[in-house]
């Protein structure tokens, strides 16, 4: 007993690194900025984000992307993105294609919105499946745990998730909280997808 206590003291983690505190300090990184299809303008390549949008704040405050002045003279979005010396942004359409984008100077009619010039195209990569052929049958957890798990599962790219009752599952878990809110579930899944990207080829 004393040996166990001594070992636990030797290998104990400082209080500052306790899991509860680490959860509060966790930084969410957008490896790909995702848009709904209705957010794309009629030209198929322009997205206007309100300055209060968390994606706009991430692009400006975290990615530190500056407006590209030369982008307005290019003949196509692909040419503008290829020719720019500014930082590009990995973007994607939900239920659509992936691509790249650059930040443009705002037009007179944009107000306080951020203007992005996007080039969406089918970027399927050889050897990387479009979806992971894995389905998960999960006994319904508490609402707090489910909120943590949904982004992780979408990051992994699972195909389907089934929530089910079980002998030791409280019936209330499937009748309250996020399990009964489709929009909340979708938001958490999109949050996970925005942090996931196909891995680079081996050796790079």
N, C-alpha and C positions, 0 to 999 in steps of 0.2 A: 504493500500500500504506500509506504513512504517512498519507494523507488518510483512508483507511478507518479506521485505528486512532484518529485524532484524533476523527472523528465518533462512533466507538463509545464513546470516553471521554466526549464531551460528552453523549450521550444514554443513557449507561449508567444502569441502575436500581440504586439503593442495595441493598446486600446484604440489608437487612431486608425488602425487598419481593421477594425471589426467589420463583419459583413454588413451590419446595419448602416454604418457610416459610409462604407464604400458604395452602397446602393444610392445614397444621397449624392455622392460626389461623381457618380457615373456620367461620362460625357457621351452624348449622342452624336455620332458622326454620320453625315449624309454622304455615303459613297456614290450615290446616284440621286439626283433631284428628280422626283416624280411629279407628273402632272396628270390631271384628269383630261380627257379628250375635249371636254367643253371649255377648258381653259386656253386652248390654242385658238388663235384668231383665224379668220377666214382664209388668210393666205397660207395656212398650214405650217408656218414656221415661226410665228411671233407669239410670245407669251408675255403678258403684263401682270406682274405680281404687285399687290399692294405693299407699301413699305412696312406695314404691320404683320405681314405674312411671315411665318417662321422660316420659310425657305428663303425669302428675300433677305432676312436678317442673317441667315447662315451664309449665304453667298457673299454678303458684304462684310460681315464681322469676323467670320471664321475662315472662309476661303480667300477673303481679301481680293476679290475680283473687281477690277476697275473697268469702266466703260471703254470700249475699243472704238476710237474715232475713225479708223480706216475702214471699219466694217460697212459703212454706209455706201461706199463706192464699189463694192464687189457686185458681180453679176448674179451670183446665186449664194444661198446660205452656205453651201458646202465650200465654195471658193473663199468666202469671207472667213470661215472658221479655219481653213487650211492656211490662209495668208496671214492671219493675225499673230502678233508677237505676245499678246496678252494671254493670261491663263484661261483655258477652256474649262467648261463645266460638263461633267457626265450627267446626262439627262435621260429620261425615259417616259413613255406614255403607259399608264395603267391599262392593261389588256391591249397593249400596242407595241410599237417598236422602240428600240433604244437609239441613242445618238449622242451628239455633243452640242454645246451651245456656247455662245459668247454674250457678254453684256454689252448692250448698245447705249449710247446717250439717249435720254428720254426725249420724245417728241413734245411739241407744244401742247398737244391734247392729252398727254399721259398723266398730268398732275404729279402726284407723289409716287407713282407706280414705277417699278423697275422693269425695263424693257429687255427681253432676252431674245436673241436670234438663234433658233434651233434648227438642227438638221437631223430629222428622224429617218432611220432606215433600218432594214432588217439586218441586225448584226449577229446572226447566229454563228457561233464559233464551233469549228470541228472538234469532236470529242467531248463537247459539253452538252448534255441533254437539256431540252427545253424545260423539263420538269423531272424531279426525282421520282422514280416509280415506287414510292413508299407511302402507304396509308397508315395512319395512327389511330388506334382505338384507345381513348383516354377516359378513365373514370373521372367524372367531373370534380375538379378541385375547388377550393375556396375562390371567391371572386378575385382577391388580391393576388393569389398565385396564378390564376388564369390570365390576368392582365400581364404578368411577367412572362408567361410561357408563349402567348400568341406571337409576339414579335420574334422570339427565338425560333419558333417553328417555321415561320415564313422565311426567315433568313436561311434556314436549312433547305428550303425549297420542297417541302413535302407536298404530295399531291392532294390528299384529303385528310381531314381531321374529323373524327367522330367523337362527340361527347356523350357519355352514357352514364346511367345510374349503376350503382353496385351496392353490395350488402352494407358496406361501411360508409357510403356516401350519404350525406344529409340531403334529403329531398329538396330542401330550399335552395341548394346550389344551382339547380337547373331552372328554378322558378324566379330567380331574382338576380340583380347585378348585371354584369356585362354579358352573361349567357343569354339574356333576353333582349339584348340591344344590338341588332344587326349593324347599325352604323358605328357603334363603338368597337365591335369586333373588326369591322373593315378598317377602321382607323388604325388599330393596333397591328393588323396584318400589313398595311401599307408602311407603317413605321419600320417594321422589320425588313421589308423589301428595300426600303431606301438605304439600309445599311448593308445590303448584300450585293455583291457583284461577282461575276464569274472569275475564278482565280486565273492568274497569268500562267502561260505555259511553263512547264517544268524547266528549270535551268535559267530562268530570267530573274 
